[in-house]
Amino acid sequence: MEAWQAVRPVQPQMLDHKTGQLADFLFAHRARLVAKHYINTAIIPMLCRKAGVPTADVRGNITSHRARSTIASQLNNAKEPMTLFELQEWLGHRTPEATAHYAKITPNTLARAYNDAGSFARNVRTIEVLVDRDAVASGAAAAGEPWQYYDLGHGWCTYTFFEQCQHRMACAHCDFYTPKASSKGQLLEAKDNLQKMLAAIPLTDDERAAVDDGQAALNQLLERLADVPTPAGLTTSQIGTPVTATLLPIVDVTNRPQRCGPEGRC
């Protein structure tokens, strides 16, 4: 556009039929508007060659209409974007449906809106996991032996798909459960080649209510899970889990406490 403005004579303002106001038109010569067909087939390809850029991209040829579409999308995705009706007025459309075609949401805008909504932060927590590196290196894990131990506070869960277990919030003490006070639990913690990690756990609405609202919400969750099978096959009622089950020791992802090393570095 700068190259074009540098070579054309100064042009007077002309009437914009959409707004009814005088405006400066970019493609004008001898006080007359240049035909759209000539702009798209001759001027824009010439300007692209001068600028050293291609005349087409994955969406097709670069045209005057493409520039209009790009500007409309930028106005819709700005830091303080135009509303749909404001954009409709600016584009001169008769209906909002015509404007909606130009109001494309960019990935950055979508990611920012999702982050502002806080859905991820509200519904995800972390839990500590012990990984038995010896079981992985020896091939025992591939053979079906436990190698991940999810810390339940009072015990360990060896169910590989723990994040999908409906009973994770209040363990039903099925066959995948190992109490910390048991000899098996104590032998596990005495192992040398254990790696401690954090795993992200997405919470359901019921589980988040149990975390936020306390024991009453937890009791309601337990009642709903009474006849739901555990990963081992039995239900909570069949196992006989007490209704005072301990809540899963999870940590808020956005408010996780820092851990400092022996030299005081966090």
Secondary structure in CASP SS format (residue, H / E / C, confidence):
PFRMAT SS
TARGET T0000
AUTHOR 0000-0000-0000
METHOD secondary structure of the structure
MODEL  1
M C 1.00
E H 1.00
A H 1.00
W H 1.00
Q H 1.00
A H 1.00
V H 1.00
R C 1.00
P C 1.00
V C 1.00
Q C 1.00
P C 1.00
Q C 1.00
M E 1.00
L E 1.00
D E 1.00
H C 1.00
K C 1.00
T C 1.00
G C 1.00
Q E 1.00
L E 1.00
A E 1.00
D C 1.00
F C 1.00
L C 1.00
F C 1.00
A E 1.00
H E 1.00
R C 1.00
A C 1.00
R E 1.00
L E 1.00
V C 1.00
A C 1.00
K H 1.00
H H 1.00
Y H 1.00
I H 1.00
N H 1.00
T H 1.00
A H 1.00
I H 1.00
I H 1.00
P H 1.00
M H 1.00
L H 1.00
C H 1.00
R H 1.00
K H 1.00
A H 1.00
G C 1.00
V C 1.00
P C 1.00
T C 1.00
A E 1.00
D E 1.00
V C 1.00
R C 1.00
G E 1.00
N E 1.00
I C 1.00
T C 1.00
S H 1.00
H H 1.00
R H 1.00
A H 1.00
R H 1.00
S H 1.00
T H 1.00
I H 1.00
A H 1.00
S H 1.00
Q H 1.00
L H 1.00
N H 1.00
N C 1.00
A C 1.00
K C 1.00
E C 1.00
P C 1.00
M C 1.00
T C 1.00
L H 1.00
F H 1.00
E H 1.00
L H 1.00
Q H 1.00
E H 1.00
W H 1.00
L H 1.00
G C 1.00
H C 1.00
R C 1.00
T C 1.00
P H 1.00
E H 1.00
A H 1.00
T H 1.00
A H 1.00
H C 1.00
Y C 1.00
A C 1.00
K C 1.00
I C 1.00
T C 1.00
P H 1.00
N H 1.00
T H 1.00
L H 1.00
A H 1.00
R H 1.00
A H 1.00
Y H 1.00
N H 1.00
D H 1.00
A H 1.00
G C 1.00
S H 1.00
F H 1.00
A H 1.00
R H 1.00
N H 1.00
V E 1.00
R E 1.00
T E 1.00
I E 1.00
E E 1.00
V E 1.00
L E 1.00
V E 1.00
D E 1.00
R H 1.00
D H 1.00
A H 1.00
V H 1.00
A H 1.00
S H 1.00
G C 1.00
A C 1.00
A C 1.00
A C 1.00
A C 1.00
G C 1.00
E C 1.00
P C 1.00
W C 1.00
Q E 1.00
Y E 1.00
Y E 1.00
D E 1.00
L C 1.00
G C 1.00
H C 1.00
G E 1.00
W E 1.00
C E 1.00
T C 1.00
Y C 1.00
T C 1.00
F C 1.00
F H 1.00
E H 1.00
Q H 1.00
C C 1.00
Q C 1.00
H C 1.00
R C 1.00
M C 1.00
A C 1.00
C C 1.00
A C 1.00
H C 1.00
C C 1.00
D C 1.00
F C 1.00
Y E 1.00
T E 1.00
P E 1.00
K C 1.00
A C 1.00
S C 1.00
S H 1.00
K H 1.00
G H 1.00
Q H 1.00
L H 1.00
L H 1.00
E H 1.00
A C 1.00
K C 1.00
D C 1.00
N C 1.00
L E 1.00
Q E 1.00
K E 1.00
M E 1.00
L E 1.00
A E 1.00
A E 1.00
I E 1.00
P E 1.00
L C 1.00
T C 1.00
D H 1.00
D H 1.00
E H 1.00
R H 1.00
A H 1.00
A H 1.00
V H 1.00
D H 1.00
D H 1.00
G C 1.00
Q H 1.00
A H 1.00
A H 1.00
L H 1.00
N H 1.00
Q H 1.00
L H 1.00
L H 1.00
E H 1.00
R H 1.00
L C 1.00
A C 1.00
D C 1.00
V C 1.00
P E 1.00
T C 1.00
P C 1.00
A C 1.00
G C 1.00
L C 1.00
T E 1.00
T H 1.00
S H 1.00
Q H 1.00
I H 1.00
G C 1.00
T C 1.00
P C 1.00
V C 1.00
T C 1.00
A C 1.00
T C 1.00
L C 1.00
L C 1.00
P C 1.00
I C 1.00
V E 1.00
D E 1.00
V H 1.00
T H 1.00
N H 1.00
R C 1.00
P C 1.00
Q C 1.00
R C 1.00
C C 1.00
G C 1.00
P C 1.00
E C 1.00
G C 1.00
R C 1.00
C C 1.00
END
